[in-house]
Amino acid sequence: MYFFLFSLLILSVSFDASSNDNLLFDQVLKKNMAIQSYEKAYDAESVKQGYLGRSFLPTLLLELGQETFQTGRYQTRNQPYGLLEARFNLFRGGRDRIESNIRDLSAQIAENNKSLAFRGELNKVRKLQYQIIYNKELISIIEKEIKDNEKIKAQASQRAQSGVATRTDTLEFTIYESELRETVESLHHENKILMIGLLPLLGLESEEGLTLSSSLEHEHDEGVLNRGASFKQHPQVAVLDAEYESFQYQKQSSNLWWTPSLDLYGGYYLYTLRDRDYLSSKERDDRVIGVRLTFEFFDGFKGSTQAKSNAHQAEAKRLMARHAERQNDAQFYMLKEEMKHTHEVMHYILDRMKKSKDYLNLTIKEYDRGVKNSLDALTAMQRYYRYEKQYLDKKKEYQVTKANLLALLGE
């Protein structure tokens, strides 16, 4: 499958926000226990393949024993017994070939389930990464806001000392600074929680060696936004298609209940005096070789009933596969449109950031000259940083949407 190519990527634990593809594919593939579980489930199904060839191999039975018995009025005896028997399947009405096909499909289903699990686990890693990076960058923005708040508070303190303003001007900035510092503390706490959740996804026990970038990039993904996609081979659709085929084969097998079985058998049997009334052991052994043809003439309609049930199950899987294909197709275009819209909004916010920064600088100068009051300065500062935070929100929203799109595409 596609993700085996990722084994060529680096094994070091690092993230680079400038590239959404550098997300430790190999780390998730090799260390994530959920993926390992699906790998074992696939192995369990794959070893069942090759059933048709094995169905023609003989079954051999060896039985050895020693028994003590007493029959009627005769004396108690102690004698050995045993058998060596071989059976060969020559023909079972095509049911062996059908069973072999069903087992091949079961392996395909397990492999596609593994692919789906990998996409899901990788998407979790991406989203947790973006949230951690978002929190770190938000902390940086708030720390800048605290510094600006301190500068304006110093101006307010000077104005209060000179009698131009009252002490309440200073208190406004002091209270707001307390709110900002509380937010920073909460973000640090949230990142600790998120990191704990990230470690098992990467198969790690500690944060040692785990390095995260500190910023989200403003990207222009024209290649992704302009591409098309087909979801006929999407693992979710492939699983449903394989289940459809499996039920179709099961229907065929149920309809073949009446077909004969042809077996070749042979063996050597040694009986005790309890089973053969001969004193000499040479007269109590049998040798046999033969061919057995077995017909079942009536099964109480069990075969036809099961065939009808399998037919309905197959149709249900076929309809669900086509529905999943259409859903994935719609999701693909919805995510692309969401990325385009988010990107456009980011540019609107950038424009407001530039203008609000100019407005903040002018307001601070006018506040220093006494033209503006402390509330004007605080409001101008809060508005500018509100736009900075909105811009960061949109950058994260864009990356999360892109992560969902890449998960859908299996990239």
N, C-alpha and C positions, 0 to 999 in steps of 0.2 A: 504494500500500500504506500501511498504518498509519503507518510510520515517517516518511513525508514530512511528517506533521504536526509532527514534532519540529524541522523546519527553522525554526520560529518561535521556538524557545527561544534562550536567550542563547548567545553565542559565547565569552564570557570563560571562562578555565580556572579554575574554582573548584568545590569540593565542599562540601556542607552535610549533615552526618550527621543533622541533625534531619529531613531529608526524603529518603527513598530515591529519589524521582523526579528530584531535581536532580542528575543524574549525567552531564551533558554528552552527551545524546543526539545533538545536532547536531554536536558535536565528533567523536564516533565515526563518525557518518554521513558527514561531509564529509572527514575527515582520515585515517581508518583505511584503509590501502592494501588490506587484504583485502576490505573492503566496496567499494572502488573497483574491485577486480578483478571481483567479482560483478556490479557495475553494468555493466561492459563486456561481461561474458558475457551479461547480459540484453539489452544493446543489440545484440549480435551476433545473437541469436535474433529480436529484435523486427523487425529490418530484413528478415528473411525472410518476414514476414507479408504478406498480400495476394497470395499466390502464384496464386490462382485467376484474378484479374483479369489478372495479367501473363501467364498461360499462353495467353491469346487474342491477345496482341500478336504481331505478325509477327517472325520472325527474318530479318534482311537480311544478305546476304553479297555483298561486292564483292571481286573478285579481278582484278588487273592484272599483266601481265608482258611480258617480251620474251625470246624464246628464239632461239638459233642452232641449226640442225639440218641434218642431211644424211640424206636418205632414199634408200636403194638407190643407183642409178647417177646420180641427179640431183645437181645442183650444190647447194652449201651455201647456205642462205638464213637470213636474220635477219628475224623477223616478230613483231608484237605479238599478244597474246592476252588474253582477259579474260572475266569473267562478272559479271552482276548478278542475284541470285536472291532471291526472297522466299518464305517458307513461313508458312502460317497454320494453326494448330491449330483445327479445328472441333469435334472430339469425340474423347475418349480413354476412353470407357467409364466415366466418372465418377471416373477415377483422379486427375484434377487437383483435383477438389473434396476428395477424401480427403487428398491431399498438402497442400492448403491447411489443412485441419483439423489435420493432424499438426504443421505448422509453428506454428499458433496455440498448440497444446498445449506445444510446445517453449519458446515464449516464456513461457507460464504457469509451466512448471517452473523456468525460469531466474529468474523473478521471485520465486517461493517459496523457491528456494535462497538468493536474496539476503536474503530476510526471515529465514531460518534463520541465515544467517551473521551478520546484524546482531544477532539475539538472543544468539548465542553470544559475539560480541565484547563486547557491552555487559555481559553477565554476567561476563566476565573482568575488565572494568574495575571493576564493583561489588565483586567478591571481593578484588581487589588493593587497592582503596580501603579496604575493611573491615579487611584485614590490616594495612595501614599505620597506620590509625587505632587499631586494637587495640594495636599495638606502642607507639605514642606514649602511649596511656593507661596501658599497663602500665608504661612507664618512669616515668610520674608516680606511680603507686602505689608502685613500688619506691623512688623517691626519698623518698617519705613514710616508707616503712619504714626507710630508711637513717637518716633524722632521728630516728625513735623509737629505733632501735638505738643511735644515738650518745648519746641522753639516758640510756638505761638503762646504757650502758657507762660514762658519767660517774658514775652512782650506784655502779656496781661498783668503779670506781677509788677513789672516796671511801671505800667500805667496806674496800677492800684497804689503803689508807693508814692507816685507823684500826685495822687488825688484826682487824676483824670477819670479813673474807673473805680468800681467797688471790688471787694474781695470775692463777690459771687462770680465775677468774670473768671478768676483763677479756678474756682471750684468747678465750673463747667468742664474745664479741660482735665482737671484731676479725676473727676468722676468718669469721664470718657476713657481716660487712660487705664483706669481700673477694669473697665469692661473689655478693653483691647487685650490687656494682659491675661485676663481670665480666658478669653478665646484662644490665645496662644497656648496656654496650659492645656486646655481641652483638646486642641489639635495634636499636641505632643502625646497626650494620653490615647487619643484615637489611633495614632500611628503605631503605638505599641500593640494595641489590640489587633490592628490590621496585619502587622508583621507576624504575630502569633498565628493568624489564620493563613498567612502566605507560606509559612515554613513547610507544613505537611504537603501542600500542593507541589513543592519542589523536592520533597523527600529529604528535607533537612531537619536537624534537631536543634540547631542554634543559628543565630544571625551572623556568626563568624564567617567572614569572607563575602557576605552579601552586601553589594554596593548598589545603591539606587541613584539615578540621576535626580537633579533638583529642579528640573523645569520641564514643562510641556511645550512642545513646539507648535507654532502656527504653520501648518502644512498646506500645500496646494497639490492634492492628489488627483491630478488630471487623468493619469493613467487608470486609476481605479474607477473614477467617476465616469469615464467614457467607455468603459468596457462592457461587454455583454456577458451572459452566462447561461448555461443550460443545466438543469438540475435532474435530468433523467438518470444520471449516475450518482447522485448524491447518496451518501450512505443510508440516510433515513429511507429514501425511496428504494434503494437497492435491497434493504432488509425486507420491506413490504413486498417487493417483486419476487424475492426469493421465497418468502412465505407463501405467496400465491402459487408459485411453481410447485412448492412442496405439497400443498393441499391438492393440486392437480394430480400429482403422482400418487398421493394417498388415495384419491378417488379411483384412479386406474387400478391400483392394487386391490381395493375393496371390490371392484367389479370383476376381478379375476379369481374370486373365491372358489369358483367351480373348476378351475383348471387343475389337471392332475399333477402329482409329484412323482418323479421317477428317481428311485434310489438304488444304488448297488451296495450290497452289504456282504460281509463275510466274517467268519469267526471260528474260534476254537473254544469249547466249553467242557469243563471237567465237573461232573456232578458227584455227589456223595451217594451212599447206599440209600439214603432217605428219599432221593429223587429217582434213582435207577436201581432196579432190583437185580443187581449183578454184584457178585463178590469181588471180581477182578476189576481194578481201576481201569484197565485197558478197555473194558466193555462199558464203562460209564463216561466215555468222552465222545463228544460230537464235533464234527467239522462241517462247516456249511459255507456256501457261496451262492448268492442269488440276486435277483432283480425284483424290486417291488414297485408296482404302479398303484397309486392311491388316488381314488376319486371321492369327492364329497358331493353327494347328489342334492342335498337340501340343508340349508343353514338357518332356517327360520327367518329368512329375509334380513338377517343381520348385515350381510355384505352390501346389499342394495341400500339399506337404510344408512349405513355408514358412508357409502358413496355419495348419497344425496347431501348428507351433512357436510362432507368434505367439499362438495361443489359449492355450497353456500359460503363456507369459510373462505374458499379460494376467491369467490366473487367479492367478498367483503374486503379481502386484502388488496385485490386489484383496484377497487374504488378508493380505498384509503391511500394507496400508492399514488394514484393520479391526483388525489386531493393534496397530498403532501408536496407533490411536484409543483402544483399551482400555488400553494401557500409559500413555498420557498421562493418561487419566481416573484410573487408579489412582495415578499419580504425584502428581496434583493433590491427592487426598485424603490421601495419605501425607505430603506436605509440610505440608498444613494441620494434620494431627494432630501432626506434629513441632513446628510452631510453637506450638501450644497447650501441648504437654507442656513445651517449653523455657521458655515463659512461666511456667507453674506452678512449675517448678523455680527460676526466678529469684526468686520470692517466698519460697520456702523458704530460699534462700541469704541473702536480705535479712534474714530473721528471725534466722538464725544469726549474721550479721554484727553485728546490734545487740547480741545477747546476748554474743558473744565480745568486742565492744568494751568492754562493761561489765565483763566478766571481766578483760580486760587492764588496765583502769584500776584495778580493785581489787587485782590482783596486784602492780602497780607500787607502790601505796601500802603493801601488806603487805611487799613486798621492801625498801622504804625503812625500814620499822620492824623488819626482821629476821625477820619471820614466814615469808617465802618466800625461797627461794634463787635464784641466778642462772639455773639451769636452768628453774625455774618461770616466771620472767619471760620468758626467751627463748622457751619453748614457747608461752606465752600470746600473745606478739607474733606468732610465726610462724603460729599458728592463725588469728588475726584476719586477717592479710594473705593467708593462703591462701584464706579465704572471699571477700575482696575480689577476688582473682584469679579465683576460680571464677565469681563474679558477672560479671566482665568476659568470661570465656570464654563464658558463656551468652548474653550480649548479642551477641557476635560470631556465635555459632552461630545465634542467632535471625535476625540480619540476613542471613547467608549462605543460610539456608533460605528466607527471604523472597525473596532475589535469585533463587534457583532457581525459586521459584513465579512471580515476575514474568516471568522468561524464558520459562517455560512458557506464560504467558498473553499474552506479547508486549507487555508494558508496561514 
